[in-house]
Amino acid sequence: MHLIPASWSHFHLLVSVFPSVGLLFAIGLFTTALVTKNAAMQRVGLFVFGGLAVLGVPTFMSGEGSLASLATRPNIPEMAADSHGFWGVGALFFLIVTGVTALLVLWRQWKLERPTDGMTHLVLGMAIFTMLQMIVVGEMGWEIAHQELKVHVEFGQTPAVWSHIHMILNHFPTVGFVFGLFFFLAGMALNNSVMKRAALAVFVICGILGASTYVTGAAAMWNLTDPHYGDVTQAAINAHRDFALISLFGLGITGLLSYVEIWRFRSLRELSKPMLYTIGVLAVITLALMAETGHRGGQINHPEIRLPTDPALHDAASYLSPKIELLINNIIWFVPWQTVHFFGYTVVFATVLAVSLRIFGVWKNMPFSAVHRILPLGAFGVFMNVFTGMLMLMADTSRYVNESAFWPKMFFLPIGVIAVLYFSMNDRLWAVKAGEEAPMSAKWVAGLVLFSWTIVIMGGRLLPYLFV
């Protein structure tokens, strides 16, 4: 594992993602605390904002220290590095102000022994403003070392936008798991069911984003190798892909078990301690796998973080991913996986259709809790589709990612999965009895879910027939 940084550049790559991507998850969890009026979760959220402000100091120091390493690399635009540093200082200043304000509000809440709504909403607004600044600074930082983003590709080559999306997405499962695990452990320590369920929802979201991250990573491989860029080698890419595939399994299993526990809570009104402990252990293992995956991914475009003690990356064919590609390309293996993949789509669509029809009022003679029971079938179908889809993708990555039907399929897949969480977490929807109308908000979500899965299935079926 490479959790201990070996240089300023390495340390900066590790810590810099938390003030930006971490703020998004912190804002989401803090908003959940405000909506549910959960005082304990609000206090944990304020503490997290303060912790992110503390991380601003090593982020600045490591950024300054990494400039010397960047100066030794050819083709690194000095003006881009200077602009990133200048705007980064401004964003870190607002991050520190937000964190200090959050800690002051936290101290005031402890003194008054009650939440202070006006001040908590002020902290939330400051955090959102700071996050937007961090997004701009992060984009400027990526453009320093990733020259492929600035090159116009020829017709038939994989667009650079896949690499761009991958750089954005790949931090979400890793950083999200860190925040999810923190709130999970805090919820366990405080015995706070809202906090535990919110953490489980984060694990589910990270699980499906892991699939999108893997797909965009496979596309980015073709963008980096055709044409070839600088020090990028296929061996370094394959080393990253091997751990990415293992991490995907960890994300998927943790996300599936987390959803089952969220679903189970609705009927029993309690969370299973053995299942929570199992999910916690899986989350720690998965986070460790993703940390190694991230380090190997960083080595692809950042030779300054490579160490002499790292294994030589010269034999691209010696890794697991190329061997799986050769195996899946055999029709004996490809056809069964494709059959399971299509069966999974059938299970998913049948499930969301049945649940959505009840929300629209077609089966009003039954309570929503009755149709809610079938949702694990859809979750299992998604699980099947993620892994069979990834294996099928490995068989012919270049063709899939360059087809026009693939873009909408991968865009609406995470939307369709994440929106389903609403069905299991909304209290008003769960309380709908026989003969009652579902809330209008639930109907909008049901429409979004049905539309998303329709596009996903249409995109999948059109893949053999469209090519751009």
Secondary structure as GFF3:
##gff-version 3
##sequence-region A 1 468
A	DSSP	alpha_helix	8	15	.	.	.	ID=ss1
A	DSSP	alpha_helix	17	17	.	.	.	ID=ss2
A	DSSP	pi_helix	18	22	.	.	.	ID=ss3
A	DSSP	alpha_helix	23	36	.	.	.	ID=ss4
A	DSSP	alpha_helix	39	71	.	.	.	ID=ss5
A	DSSP	alpha_helix	78	112	.	.	.	ID=ss6
A	DSSP	alpha_helix	117	145	.	.	.	ID=ss7
A	DSSP	three_ten_helix	147	150	.	.	.	ID=ss8
A	DSSP	alpha_helix	161	169	.	.	.	ID=ss9
A	DSSP	alpha_helix	171	190	.	.	.	ID=ss10
A	DSSP	alpha_helix	193	225	.	.	.	ID=ss11
A	DSSP	alpha_helix	234	268	.	.	.	ID=ss12
A	DSSP	alpha_helix	273	301	.	.	.	ID=ss13
A	DSSP	three_ten_helix	303	305	.	.	.	ID=ss14
A	DSSP	three_ten_helix	316	318	.	.	.	ID=ss15
A	DSSP	alpha_helix	320	328	.	.	.	ID=ss16
A	DSSP	alpha_helix	331	360	.	.	.	ID=ss17
A	DSSP	alpha_helix	368	372	.	.	.	ID=ss18
A	DSSP	alpha_helix	375	395	.	.	.	ID=ss19
A	DSSP	alpha_helix	397	401	.	.	.	ID=ss20
A	DSSP	alpha_helix	406	425	.	.	.	ID=ss21
A	DSSP	alpha_helix	427	430	.	.	.	ID=ss22
A	DSSP	alpha_helix	440	462	.	.	.	ID=ss23
###
